[in-house]
Amino acid sequence: MLYPTNKVTVSLGSIIDFQGEKISSLEVRAPRVRDQLLAQKEKDAADQDIVFFANLCGVDRGVIELLDLRDYERMQDAVKKFAPMAADGTPKKT
């Protein structure tokens, strides 16, 4: 079973200004079970996603809350890249 790299850089379409820091990209690491468990402590599904992505990027949740929806979708796509891959490079079907 092949796995993609452990980190992916997501270039943002819109620069974020968070607490005086300009953010133009986020580095997303491969998810761990712990990330999912921490996110599941949130009651609301949207809050779970925000906590999940903030953990994967090592940023404050406020950064994720400021993402444009297109950039948020890029984050979701980046996480999908960490799915187990078949020998031909396509996502492995379970």
Protein Blocks (a to p, Z undefined) as FASTA:
>chain_A
ZZddfbdcdddfbdcdeehiacfbdcdddddfklmmmmmmpmblklmmmmmmmmmnopaf
klmmmpcfklmmmmmmmmmmmpccdfkopacdZZ
